[in-house]
Amino acid sequence: MAPEFPFLNSALPLQHRIDDLVGRLTLLEKVSQLMHDSPAVERLGVPAYNWWNEACHGVGRSGVATVFPQVIGLGATWNRKLVKQVAEVVSDEARAKHHYAVSKGRRGHYQGLTFWTPNINIFRDPRWGRGQETFGEDPYLTGELGVATVQGLQGDNPNYLKTAACAKHFAVHSGPEADRHTFDAQPTLKDLYETYFPAFEKLVSHGVESVMGAYNRLLGEPCCGSKFLLADTLRKKWGFKGHVVSDCGAIDDFHSFHKSTKTAAESAALAVRNGCDLNCGCTYTDLVLAVKEGLITESEIDTALKRLLSTRFKLGLFDAQESVPWSKLSPHIIDSPEHRLLSRKAAVESMVLLKNNGILPLSKDVESLLITGPTASSVDTLIGNYYGLSSKLVTIVEGIAGRITEGGRTVYRVGCALNQTPMTGINYTYPTAEEADVVVAVLGLNSLMEGEEGDTVSSQTGGDRKTIELASCQLEFLIELRKHSKKLVLVLTGGCAIAIPEAHEICDAILQVWYPGCEGGNAVADVLFGDVSPSGKLPITVPKKTSDLPAFDDYSMNNRTYRFSNVEPLYPFGFGLTYTQFEYHSMNGDPTSFTLKESVKVSGRIRNVGSRPADEIVQCYVLPTDKRNAPKATLVDFTKVHLEPGEEIVVAFNLKAVAFASIDESGLKVAPTGKYRVVMGASSPSARSDVLGAPKPLEFIVSC
């Protein structure tokens, strides 16, 4: 039997179906479909659809799901293939959840297929609580892992989107959280096009279906109604064909906080006219009034609606479920052993060894072990923010305790508070430490202390941190603990840079584990006991102290991140040790002089001169040889390789001329000229890397 309406006929061309449906809707019905909670149009057989879904590091807020390491941890893997695999599993679970919900007649909040991820904002300041949702501070790394996420979420089916990904928050959105509804970011055009825009442009060029606008203003315009951002840059310059969604409640901010408009009708009209198609919120109900007042035309509303319907059609939401791939995925795959194993692998690869005087890996036969610290037994330490629920969350204390050989004496004591004043009176942790052969102190942050506005209970600044140092009660505890410990390992939790210069001096080993997900405890044990050699690299710079940072509300990139900072860090961007030793040698480049139409192939030999198999992330940076107005160093490529003991391989990068280009003060790309240093190594170029024990990098000079 033929469908009652042409738009329900999946054999017809997409645009034909969209036009047919739009032509049948009244103005009121059209407006209703521009809001995140789009009601059914029963007379036409249009089902209800809720656009608001989260998948930051697993399907979020929708019951049981595999909880993967928080995004900053995925950034620390520097592994495109792995990040894509994680996103593929997330989209599998999303499809299974969605189709099961639809089969039960449920089409509500967090049951759809449009996911507002990835967050590809640049983690420009370590005080930002939402930096944990990002891939770090570097535009290239962020863009590469963002693309991998989009590919995993959206799939490669020629007829259907598996799910719809969303690049957020466009643009220049990275704290302070408390000011995000009122702030007007004023970066230079150079900073915009050199730092804040590249990842968004890259995801657009790779087909991301959606872009979310930011709460704040940029250069005077509210981002979700910015002609410069949405019309001129996103659509005209970059050729974006998908839909734009507002952050939740952001359209109300136009008149309530930014004072860019006077009424809700004016705000809704401004947003739609400049290219924001979907309102997370209900401000767009005033579009009917806006049409009556001549603020916007029905034709402009049609344009926005057609973009949204395109996404819904591509997801198969108007087709019979049995004709859509993935509709037969069983809910039994959700949080399955196979998916948990991938989460554990991702967590292992995310962990960054910051110091090791030889104490690690630990022996499973250790006779006496003390596990202490306020984040050792905390499930909030595993999940970060924007999380799903897990059928089993393996805490760090459980993972370590489960690895000790029978007969070993393992004790757990909380030791100190998370972020309160030091304890008074007797602390039995210290005499217990004196009896232990090894003490593992698990300190740092959890998701109660950092996150999004309204989502944390222990932050006095809306989810951000005022200082980046370890909480004073934890530091004082650690210093005293050192006096009573024969061997002291620090396991550091959190989604950001934590300044720990004192801890670096007194601890025998330090392992950064982020928010490692549902299998986090087992993954920590895998690394501590040497089942796997750590391979993670920092996706951020760790400063020595808060006073090394510029003002939090200054969006200039001057003195920020490894690319522009003039201050020596505690730990450099890209740094991370392992349980073996790598040697870099014999770098070559061809040609040594190139034109704008040519590329340069640089290569070097990497040898595992240690006794353990391990992975290495080989990083390639370009540095100008003069004092031109350019980043001090720019990551241009990277790759992850595995080497057995004694094995040597050649790693090569093919660099196009664009890798050497720069951005001028007007935001225009400047063709490369002169000489450049090309550096291959295990960290960003920094004298501090040598001090910390990173392999000596290779350098090569090329000219254009």
Secondary structure, 3 states (H helix, E strand, C coil): CCCCCHHHCCCCCHHHHHHHHHHHCCHHHHHHCCECEECCEHHHCECCEECCEECCCCCECCCECCCCCCHHHHHHHCCHHHHHHHHHHHHHHHHHHHHHHHHCCCCCCCCCCEECCCECCCCCCCCCHHHHHCCCCCHHHHHHHHHHHHHHHHCCCCCCCCCECEEEEECCCCCCHHHCCCCEECCCHHHHHHHHCHHHHHHHHCCCCEEEECCCEECCEEHHHCHHHHHHHHHHHCCCCCEEECCCCHHHHHHHHHCCCCCHHHHHHHHHHHCCCEECCCHHHHHHHHHHCCCCCHHHHHHHHHHHHHHHHHCCCCCCHHHCCCCCCCHHHCCCHHHHHHHHHHHHHHCEEEEECCCCCCCCCCCEEEEECCCCCCCHHHHCCCCCECCCCCCHHHHHHCCCCCCCEEEEECCCCCCCCCCCCCCCHHHHHHHCCEEEEEEECCCCCCCCCCCCCCCCECCECCCCECCHHHHHHHHHHHHHCCCEEEEEECCCCCECHHHHHHCCEEEEEECCCCCHHHHHHHHHCCCCCCCCCCCCCECCCHHHCCCCCCCCCCCCHHHHCCCCCCECCCCCECCCCEEEEEEEEECCECCCCCEEEEEEEEEECCCCCEEEEEEEEEEECCCCCCCCCEEEEEEEEEECCCCEEEEEEEEEHHHHCEECCCCCEECCCCEEEEEEECCCCCHHHHHHCCCCCEEEEEEC
